[in-house]
Amino acid sequence: MTGKYMRSTVSVYRSYARLLLLSGLLLVNGALAAADLKEGQAAPAFNAVLLDGSTFDSASQRGKVIVLNFWASWCKPCRHEMPALDAYYRAHRAEGLEMVAISLEAPDELDRVMRTMKDYSFPAGLASSADTKGYGQLWRLPVTFVIDRRGVLRFDGFKFAKAMDLPTLEKIVTPLLRESTSAKLAVADPVSSH
């Protein structure tokens, strides 16, 4: 081996090692942030500018059940679950259900996101126009979170390794919709019950 070839090979290995280290740090950082999520505790607040220009703020949705879905149009499982999410939303939005889908696509992919969402009735936004940092590094898609009427995280999508379907939504979300709004808010806010 010549010295020049050896230096080039060492340089490639060093670059590869840096890439692995950086990837590992990103995964650990994301895992740590995701580890902060705990079902049964207050869900991290989030907000987003939606595709129609309106703003969705989870803090102002108290008394409603929220389904927060992260997706991308290039993600086949994401596209596969969208009809089920939409059907569930259409069937239950009058019961106090809010659903918002946050696309991880870049702003220059806005047209693609809008084309994908045109057939669905629930709102969507881009991650670049949202503050969802409390949900950690999104290392896989799709991922869905469910927040109850009191703002408590009831379903951590990082623990669920498949796309949502109607039976899963019925099992997870429907019982939360059936809970009494006033009873749940009274428990969460003892000051207003005196």
RACORZI-V307822 format. One line per field, one symbol per residue. psi: psi as a letter, one per 20 degrees, with the letter a starting at -180 (. if undefined). burial: I if it has 9 or more other ideal C-beta (glycine too) atoms within 8 Angstrom, else O. Layout:
psi: ???
burial: ???
This chain:
psi: pqhggghggggghggggggggggggggggghgghhhpppirpqpqqqqprhjirppohhjjpiqppoopprqhioghghhighgggggghhjhijkpppppopjqqhijgggghggihjqiqqrrqhikqnkhijapoiqqrpqqppaiijpoiooihjokrqqrghggghggghhhiqpghgghhghmhgii.
burial: OOOOOIOOOOOOOOOOOOOOOOOOOIIOIIIIIIOOIOOOOOIIOIIIIIIOOOOIOIOOIIOIIIIIIIIIIOIOIIIOIIOIIIIIIOOIIOOIIIIIIIIIIOOOIIOIIIOIIOOIOIIIIIIOOIOIOIIIIIOOIIIIIIIIIIIIIIIIIOOIOOOIOOOIIIOIIIOIIOIOIOOIIIOOOOOOOO
